[in-house]
Each structure stands twice: as structure tokens, then as C-alpha cells.
Amino acid sequence: MEDTTNQPSKADASLYNGQPSDTGLSCPSAGLTSRTPSISDDVRNGVSVENVPVGNKQWFVLRVSYGRIDKAKTYVEAKGMECYVPLQYKEVRKQGKKRIITTPLLPSLIFVHASAEQVETLLHDNKIVANESRALLSYYFDHTIHCQDNPDRNPPLKIRDEAMNNFIRLTSIKNPHIIPVTSNSIQFKLGDNVVVTEGEFKGVHGRVARIAGQQRVIVELFDGCLVATAYVPQEAMRKEKSITLLD
């Protein structure tokens, strides 16, 4: 039985890379889109993968009501918008055979690439869906800043393209040791800023930390949203100047 765990992902970066169910040996990829390039060969060859800005579209972080991530993805796509739902790949054995199952890495969040006006319409429409007792989607607010016209309110959280590129690069790799983490699970303070120079995580930017007894690279998309690579040896990373991927 072929072990596909460490093979680079061939799924396109722009969309949800499968379904949260047993997928056997392979994890189905999402349909391709015209805006976001494929992660596959470009990542393996060390070529930069970039989300090219389109008009006034930005990456918005939206909350998803409990247990409805599939419905949220379907709803956003039905509105003609791009979205990204990162997956976690887990190894299990069934009847003595190794299989890969996928579950949402961040089950309460969906990343939508659209204009502010489109997202506002998206959220307005989802509140008036018949037979729904709760809104499917809502804003995830940026609590680090305040609205200019209302100092008592926080604006919706938006992620810069550079940060999403890096996050998508990491979370598109089919490795079961990529995990979401909290600051409490990091055994010492986040250290040097590095870029991984070798292996399946090549091109990922982040900070070095020790988790579960292993040296890993932490990608922090926004405050409280941290994802860790699998083990990365010292010789497979290069220290770089401090970088800011958040607005």
C-alpha cells in the first residue's frame, strides 16, 4: 500500500482541498480557479507562489457557525466568490491498511477573497435564509485596531496577500504533523524568523519554536491563529530579518 503522507500537495491553493471524511489514499483537490496559481510544482521547485491582487478584492476571515463549514463553503461558492478552507490530514489504519482522512484544520473559520461590498452582501443574505435559526457566517473582527469613524468598534479582519500565500503554502502540504497550536502549547518563546530552504516545507516563512519535543516553524496568520509545520532540522532553514505579514 503506497504511503502518500509526505508527497507534496497537488491541490490548488484557492479552495478547500477535499471533504471532511475518509478519502482513502488520496485527498481530492478542489476545482481550479483563474486567480490563484497551483501549489504543486512551483512549491517543490522553490518558485514563489503569489496571489496576484485583483481589483479591490481582499482576504476576509469569517466565522462559521458550529458544524457548518461544508455548508458555508457551498454557500460562498454559490455566490461566485473564492474561498479557502485549510484541511488537516490524519493517518489512520483500517483493516491493517494505512489511510488518510481529512478534517477542517480551523473548523470555525473560512477565508473569503472578495471585495468589502461583496462580503457585506454575502453576510446580509445569509442572515435571511429561510428556515435558519442562526446566521451561517459572520465577521471575524480585528481587535488590534479600531474603526476610524467609530473608535468603539473593531473593523473586519483582513489578511494581506503575502500572509495568505504563506499560510496556503503550508496548509496545502499533505503532512499529518502540520497542526494548529496555541501559545500555551509552545514550550518556549517564539524565536528567530526563518525561511525553510529544503524539504516539503521549502519556502514557508515563520518563527522557530519547540512543540511536542520537536523544532518546528510556526506560521501566525493573525493573533491566536497559529499553525506549526512538522519537524524541521536546523540545516533546512535560514534566518532572516523580522517580517510582518499582518496589516
Protein Blocks (a to p, Z undefined) as FASTA:
>chain_A
ZZfklpccfbdfkbccbdcddebjbccdddddfkbccfklmmmnopacddddehjbccdd
ddddehilmmmmmmmmmnopacddddddddddeehiacdddddfblmbccddddfklmmm
mmmmmmmgghiabdfbdcdddfkbccfklmkbccdddddfklmmmmmmmmmpccfkbccd
dfklpmbdcddddddfedjkgoiacddddeehiacddddfbghiacddddddfklcccdd
dddfbZZ
